[in-house]
Amino acid sequence: MDTTDAADLATRPAAKSTRTVRVLQPNGWPMPKGYANGMAADGRIVVTGGVIGWDNEERLASGFVAQVQQALRNIAAILTEGGAQPEHLVRLTWYVVDIDEYLANLKELGQVYREIFGSHYPAMALVQVVRLVEREARVEIEATAVVPR
């Protein structure tokens, strides 16, 4: 059972443009790198399905990093369609077929992520799966954003 109450949680703004999304950082915990431990938000929810790294003609990008880059671009397009921006993201769940492939490409993944979403890092989870529905896909990402009221 978690005995931490709300007064023990440190919060910091997640983005300069909005105060409705906050990063939750419990006191004494080390600062995570490239993700947040938790997020709090108030507003309209925008949710994506599992997004893979293919273009509008359903051609998959070649290679893991290229697929991540296209998947993140696709998420950004969905967010825009829903009236959201990257700083409204509160959660990303990554499904990868090879976690070692993910770990071997952390530097490039960080560059690609910042190119598309800037330095806003929502709560994230990374899960290795046996396979994805689209057989050649190496990664699938779900996103949740909260747009201010």
N, C-alpha and C positions, 0 to 999 in steps of 0.2 A: 504494500500500500504506500502511495506517495504521501508523505507528510508535509511537503512543501506547500505553503499557501501563496496566494497571489502576491502578497507583500514581499516575499522572498525572491520574486522573479525580477531581474533587471530587464529593461526594455530599451531599445534604441530605434530611432527611425530607420525604416528599411530603404526609403528613397526620399530625396529632397522634395519631390513634387507632391507628395501626399503624406498625410499623417494618419490615414486610416489603416495602413498596413504597418505592423510593428514586428520586429524580430524579437523573439523571446530568448533570453540568455540567462539561465539561472546563475545566481551569485556563486562565485568560486569555480565554475566550470571553465575549462579552457575554451578559447574562442575557436570555433570550427573554421576550417579553410575551404572555401568553395561551396559552402552550404550553410543553412541555419538549423539550429536544433528545433526551433518551433517558430510559428508565425501566428499573429492575431490580426484580424481584419474585420472591418464592418463595411458592407456594401452589397453590390450585385455580383453574383458568382458567375464566372465564365469557366466552363470545363471543356477540355478536349477529350477525344477518345485516344486510343493508342495511335500515335503518329510515327510513321516510319520515314526513312530518307529517300522518298521518291519524288519526282517532279510532277507537274500537272498532266503529264502523259503516262504516268505510272512507270517511269523508268527509274530503277534504283541507282543511286550514286555508287561509284566503284570504291570499295574499301570502307573500313570502319569509321575513320574520322570524317570522310566525305559524307557518309550516311548520317552521322550525328549532325554535321553542319546543315544538311538539307532538312533533317527532321526538326531542328531548332528553327530554321527559316519557316518551315511549314507551321510550326506552333505560333511563331510571330504573326504570320498571316491570319491564322484563326483568331488570335487575340485581337488583332486589328478589326477583323470582321465583327467581333463581339464588343467593340468599343473599349478594349483593354490595351494596356501597354506592358512591356516587360517588367516595369517596376510594380505592377499589380500582381505579379506571380506570388503565390503563397506556397505552392507545392509542385514538385516535379518527381515523377516516379519513372526510373529508367529500368528497362528490361533488356538485358544483353545476353547473347548466346555464349559469350566467352568473357568472363570477368578478367582474365589475364590480358586479353586484348584491350580492355578498358584501362587497366592499370598501366600497361605498357605505353599508352598514348596520353597520359594525364596532361603533359605540357601542351600538346597540340589541342587537346580537348578544351583546356582552359582558354587558350587563345581564341578558338572558334566560339566558345560560349560568350566571352567578353565582346567579341566582334558583333554578335547578334543581340545579346541581352545586357551588355554593359557589366557593371560591377554589382548588380543586384543579385543576391543569392538566396533563394527561398529554401524552405525545408525540402530535403531531397532524400530519396531512397534509391538504392541500386540493388537489383535482383537479377541473379543469373537464372536463365530458363533453358530448358532443353531445346526448344525451337520456337520460332514465331510463325504465325499463320502464313505470311509471305516467306517462303522458304529461303530466299536469298538475302532477306533482311538480317542485319547483324544487331540492330538496336530498335527499340520501340519506346516512345516516351509519352507519358500522360501528363497533362498540365492542369492546374487549377489556379485561377486568378480571381481577385476580388476588386471590382471597380468601385471607387468611392461613390456614395449617393449624391 
